[in-house]
């Protein structure tokens, strides 16, 4: 059926529901050598890998790590997750032992803009509906742990406030795994004495929670508990930080997260093993799946494909400067995903006109891809360009992209995994293996630990976003200085910024330069070990669009879910 996908396409959910899935215990034994007693099954097709088993793997050598990132996203679509799935299937197709690591989707975008995030066409992870909805309950556990801490803060203040928390300086907000703009800024504890002391509060989406960041960076249960204890939740009137451990919150938070911490094992349509675990957004957090999933996969397979969210200026930069810095991981190759449609949008074409050949706009839009290539090379890594095939792409457009990439000294390969599964991305797989075998990637970090926090933000803005400079109010500078005085000067920075542009203006397509990046706010994530810099108008609690995906998601009389892509 894949051969007719371009002429008579099936929906993602139809393909997923028609797929013949293998029982996960059987697949794990055959493909990864994991015995059933080392798995905790969640039904027939999902399982968690036990922490004891993960510990037993530590003496094994690591496989090769492939990072998939992309150009700056557009409404035309790039297909980064689809490519991550298709490439892994393709590596197995050409005879390699490969598995993939993805983030878990958040309910916010699933019911908001996207309607699902498990790949697409014949390059998907399944069971797709489960993955996009409650999956194994990890996000609920993270939200519960986060809000337990919120409850304990207000409860502590209510019962006498022995730690002297200043209600005006509570830094810990609440969290919910849904886009809900009405919760961004709220007043809590109204209704009189029995309900506590009223104060300003607000919600972030769960994927922006520091608990999510900690969850994805923790090496094991003990590390998780320590990091949770280090969360700074508030300050006293004397500006002394108050940690979660002082509220005796970290033990019970760890209990809520204990089962969630084990990576989730599922499969692709072609029966390739996949870890899907953790899910911070790359535009407001660090945008990578859990360290535990990635490091475990590297012990189980010769090639591990993982993705970092949005463009390489966001997810890619954070993967290297945060995740790799903290773990010692190093990608052996980088795949940059682009579509001809998206490149034309970067060249000024409206979405409704994308099916018409437009070489001039395509050439102009190539500036975005070029910038991402240069950025990847700055990190000492060798990129392969994967052009995700769309039905309307013309031969002349394909030739232009290939020629432009050749001039940049990188290989651009057409991939049709959406229509053909792993077979359709075999050329990309071969190109990636060739880059790895040549061994030219020598990863280097963008900035040293000892660089002052403000200069780290400026370095990212200038080097990666090509900004002229950053604009920082005195209050933000003072905040950064206080973080340094508290001993957090050596941590990396995590930029929260629009994903749609190198600038903070989401409408500035292509490769804008010499713009100013305004740093609106900075937050210390002491448990995760980084400082978040909120830039431009980005929100850590997104809103829903005028017509949310939720409007078309439903369940039929036979129990089948419809509308998820």
N, C-alpha and C positions, 0 to 999 in steps of 0.2 A: 504493500500500500504506500510505502514511502515515496515511490516513484511518481505518484500522482499528487503529492503534497503541494507542489507549486501551482498546479492547475485546478485542483479541487481540494483545498486544504481542510483538514480536520482540526477541530479546536483542541487546545492543550488538554482540557479536561476529558474530552472524548478519547483521545489517545491514551491518557493515563488510566481511564476506567476500563479500556479494552486490553490493557497490558496484562500479560501472564507473569505475575510476580512469583518469585520463588520463596518458600518459607525461609525466614531470616536465619534460623538456627542451622539449616542445611547449607545455605549460602556461606555463612561465616566459617563453617567447618571446611568446606571445599575450597573457597577462595583465599581465606586468611589463616586457616589452621586453628581457629578458635573453637575449643570444645564447648558443648552446650552449657556445662556447669559454670563457665566463665561469663555467661550472658544472663541478663535479666530481661525476659521477653515482655514486650508490651503488645499483646496480640500476636498475630502470625508474621507480621512483616516489619516490625520495629523491635529493637532490643537495645539495652544499655550494656556497655562493656564494664565488667567489674574492676574496681580500683586495684584489687589484689593482683589481678591478671596484668593490668597495665604496669604495675611495679615489677612484675616478673620479666618484662620485656627489656628492661633498661640496659642490659649488657649487649643487646643486638646492635649491629651497625645501622646507621641512618640511610634511608634511600635519598633520592634527589628531589629537591623541592622546586616546584614550578608555581610562580605567582601569576595569576590572571588579573589584569586591571583593564582600563578602558580609556577612551577619549572622554571629554566632558559630556555628560548625558544630555539628550534632547528628547522632546516628545516623539521623535521618529523611532527611537529605540536602538540599542546597541547589542543587547543580548549577551551580557557578560556572564551571567549564571548559565545560560544556555551553552555558551562556549566552554565554560569550565566543565560542564557535564559531558559535552560532545568530545572535547579533547581527551578526557580521561577514558571514555569509551574507545576513542581512536587509538590511544596508546595500547590498550588491551588488544584492539583489532590488529595492530602491527606486531603483536607478540610480546609486549612488555607487561610486567605485573604492576598495575597502577590502581590507585584509589583516590577519591577526592574528599575534600573537606569544605563544607559550606556553612554559612550562618543560617540560623533558624529565622524564618520570616516573622515579622511583627504583625499583630492583628491590625495595627493602625493603618499601614499602607495596604494590607490585604483587603480591608473594607473601605479604603480611601481611594488612592490613585491606581494601585496596581492590580488588585484582584487576585493576587497570588505571586509567589516568588520561588518556584521550584524548577526553573528552566522552562523550555518550551518546545513544541513540536515533538520530534523524535529524540530529543536530548533533554530528558527530564529525570528527576528523582521521584520515586514513588514509595509509599502511597501519597500522592500529591495533595489530596484533600486534607489528610491528617497533618501533613507537614505544614500546610498553610493555616491550619486552625489551631487546635490545642496541642497537637503533637504528643509529647510525653509529659507535658505540664511544666517544662523548665521555666518558661517565662512567668507562669503563675507563681512558681516558687520564688523567683527573683523579686517579683512584685510584692509577694507576701513578706519576704525578708526585709525589703526596703520599708514597707509600711509598718512592720512591727517596730522598726527603729523609730519611725516617725511617732508612733503611738507612745513609745517609751519616753521620748523627749518630753512630750506634752504632759505625760503622766508624772514624770519627775518634777516638772515645774509645779504641777497641781498639788503634789504632796510635800510641799515645803521647800523644794529647790535647793537641796543641800549643796549642790555643786555651784550654785550662784549663776546659773545660765541667764544671760541677758536676753529677754524675749524679743528684743529688736535685732539681735545678732544670731538668730538661729539660721544656720547655713544649710540645713537639711530640709529639702522639700519633700513632697509626696510623689508617688508614681502610679501610673496606670498604663496598661498596654493597649491604648486606643488614642487616636487623634481626637482631641477635644479642646478646642481653643478656649472654651468658657472656663476651663480650670487653670489657665495660665497664672492668673493672679487672683487669689481669693482671700477672704478673711475667715479665720477658723475660730472655734470655741465661743461662738455667740450663744446667747440664751441664758445668761446669768451665772451665778456662782457655781452651780453644780456642774457646769460644763468646762470649767477652767478659765484661763486668762486669754481674752481675745488677742489675736496677733495676725499680722499679714503672713500669708503662706501661698503655696501654689503647687501645681503638679508638673512634673516632666513625664514624657513618655518613657516607659520602662527601659527601652533600649538606650536611653541617655543616662540611666541611673548609674551611680558609681558602683552599686552592687553588681550590675551587669559587667562593668569594666573589670572589677575584681574577679568575678566569676570566670571571665575569659582569660585572665592573666595568671590565675592561681595554678600552682604546680601540683598541689595535692590538698587534702582536707585540712591539714595543719596550717599550710600556707594561706588557705582561704580564711581560716579563723583569725589568724594573725592580722591579715590585711583588713578584714571586717572590723577588728578591734581598733585599727589605726584610723578609721574614718573620723574626720573632724566634723562634728555635728553642729557645733555652736561655739560662741565665745562668751566669756564673763564680761562684766562691766570694766574689768581691768584689761580686757582684750586677751585673756588667757584662753587658749583653745581647750575645748572639751571633746574628748574622744568617745566613741561608741563603747570602748572597753570600760570607761569610767561609769557608764550607765549599766554595765554588765549585760550588754545586748548581744555581744558577738557569739556567745555560745549558742543561744537559742536561734540566732539568725543562721548559724552554720547547720543546726539541726534541720531547719527548713530547706536548706540547699544540699544536704548530704546526698540524696539520691540524684538530684538534678546534675551534680558535678560529673557523674559518669557520662562519657560521650554516647550519643545516639547513633546506632548503626542502621542504615537503610540501604537501598539499592537503586541503581539507574534502571531505565527500561531494558537495558541490555545485560542486567545482572552484575554490574560493576559495584563493588562495595563502596558505600559513602558514609562518612561521618557528618552529621549535621548537628552543630552544637554551639550555642551562644549566638548572640546577634546584635552587637552594637552598630548603630548607623555610622557611616563614615563622614556624614556632613555635620554631625553633632557629637560624635564619640570616635572611637579608634577603628571601627569598621572591619574587624577581622573575627573569624571564628575562634573558638577557645584554643589556648596554648596546649591544653591536654589532648584535644582531638588531633591537632597538627603533629605534635611530637609522637603520639601513639601511632598515627598513620605511618610516620616515617620509619617506625620499627616493623611495620607489617607489610610494606610494599616497597618496590624498587623506585617507583615514581609516585609522588604525591602532588596533586594539583589542588591549589587553594585559591580563593579569590579575596580581593580587598575591595571594599565598596566604592562605587562611583568612579570618577576619573583618577588617574595615577597621581594627580596633584593632591588628592585627599586620601583615599584609601591606601594608595601605593606608598605615599610618603609616610603615613602613620604605621603601615605594616613594617617599614624599615626602621623609622626613627623611634617607634615605641615598642612594637612586638619583638622585632629582631634585636634591638638594643637590650631588651630585658631578658631575652631567652638564649641569645647566641645563635638563633636560627639564621640561615643565609640562603636566599633563593639562588638556584643554579641557572635559572632562566626566567624571563618575564614575557608574558604574552599580553600585547595591547590589542583590545578588541575595538573594531570600528565597523560601521556600516556606511555604505555609499550614501544612503538616505540621510544619515546623521551628519556626514561631512558636508552634504549639500545644504542642510539647515545651517551649519556653521558658516556657510558661504552666503547666507542671506535668503534662501528659498523658504517659502511658507510650506507648512505641513501638507496642505491640500494639493500643492504643485510638485510633490516629490517624485511622482511616477514618470514625469517628463524628463528626458535626458537634458542635462545642463552641465556641460563640461567647465564652463567659466566659473560657475558657483562652486563646483566640486574642487577646482584648483584653489579657489579662495579659501574654502573650508579646510583644505589640507593643512593650513597653518596650525589648526588645533592639534592634529595628529603629530605634526612636526614638533610642536612644543612638548607634548607628552614624551615623544621619543628622546628629545634632548634631556628632559628631566630624569628619565630612567637611566640614561647614560651617565648623568651626574652622580648617580649612586653606584657607578662602576658596574652596572648590569647590562646584559645584552638583550634587547627586546626582539621578539618576533611579532609581526603584525598579522592578526587574524581578521580577515574581512568576512564578516558574517553575511552570507549571501541572502539577498531578497529577490523575489521573483521579477521585479521591474528593473534590476540592474542591467545595464547594456554592456556590450563588449568594449565599446570605446571608454566607458566610465571605468571599467575594471582595468583596462590597459593604462589609463592615466594614473590611477592609484598605485599600480605596481611600479610604474616608471618613476613616480615621485618618491616612493619609498626606496627604490634602488639608489636614487641620488643622495638619500640620507644615509646610505650604507647599511640599510636593514632590509630583511626579506619580508614581502607582503604575500600572504597565501590566502587564496579563497577557501572558504569553509562552508559546507552545506549540511552540517549536522542537524539543523532544524528539519530538513526534509529526509535525510538519509541516515541519521544516527551516527555512530562512530565512524563508519566507512566514509561519510561525507567530510570528516575532519582529519582523515589519515595523512594528508599532505602537511597539515599544521603539526601533527604529532611528529612526523619525520623531521621537519624543520627544527622543532624544539629539541628533539634528541640530538640532532647534529650540533646545535648551540651548546648543549650540555657536554657532549663528548669533546668539543673543542676546548672547553674549560676556561673561557676568557672572562667569565663573570667573576669579579672580585669586589664584593659589596663593601661600600664605605658609607658611613653615616654622614648626614648633612651638617651636623654641628656637634661639638664635644660636650660632655656632661657639664664641664666647669663654666661654660659660657653663661652669662647672666640671662635670666628668663626673658627680659625685654628684648635682648639681642637675638635670642632663639626665635622669638616671634618675628622679629625683623628679618632674620636670615631666611626663614621659610617664605615670607612675603616677597622678598626681593629675588631669591634664587629660584623658587618654584612658581610663584604667581607672577613674577616679573613686575612687581609693584615698584613705584618710585620710592615709596616709604610707607610707614605706618602712622596713623594718627591715634594718640593715646592720651586721654585726659589725666590730669594730675591724680584724681582719685584711683584710677586703675594703676598708675605708676606706683602710688603709695601701697596699694594692695600687693603688687608684685614684690615690692621691697619688704613688706611684712612677711610674705611667704619665704623670702630668702633669709630673713632674720630668724625665722622659725626652723631653718635648716633644710628647706626644700629648694634651694637654688640649683641643685644638680639634677633635678628631674627633667624629663622631656616635656614638650608642650603639645597639646592636642587642639588643633584649630577647629572651631565650629564655624562653618561658613557655607554659603550657597554652593551646591554641587554643579550648578549650571554654567559657571563661568570661572575663569582664572581670577577675575575680580570679585568684588562683593556685590556687583550689579548682575542679577541673574539674566538680564537681557543682553549683556555684552558677550556676544558669541565670538567664535574664532579664537584669536590669541591676543587679547588686549594687553597692552604694556603701559608702564609709567602711570598707573592708577594709584590711588591711596587706599590702603586697607585700614578701616577704622576698627579699633579694638574697643568694643562697647563695655565688656565686662570680663573679669577673670575669676575662675573658681578653682580652688585647690581640691584635688582628689588625692588625699594623702594615703588612702588605702590602696588605690590603684597605682599610685606613684607617678602622677603627671598633673600638670596644670592645664585646665581648659581655658582657651581664649575665645570668647564669643565675639565674632566679627560681623559687621554689617547688620542686616535685619534678620539673620537666622534665628529660629525659635527652637528651644529644646522641648517644646510641646507643639507639634504641628497641628494644623487644622484640617478639616475634611474639605474636599472640593465642592463646587456647586452641585454636581451630580456624582455622589460617591459610588464607588464600586458596589457598596452594600445594597444599593437600590436594585441591582440585577442579580444578586446572590440569593439562592433559594434552595429548598429541598423538595424533590418531586414525591409523588404518592408512594413510589417504590423505595423511597429512602435515599435515592441518588442525589448528590449535591450538584446544582447547576450554577453557572455564572462565575465560578472561580476561573477566570481566563477562558 
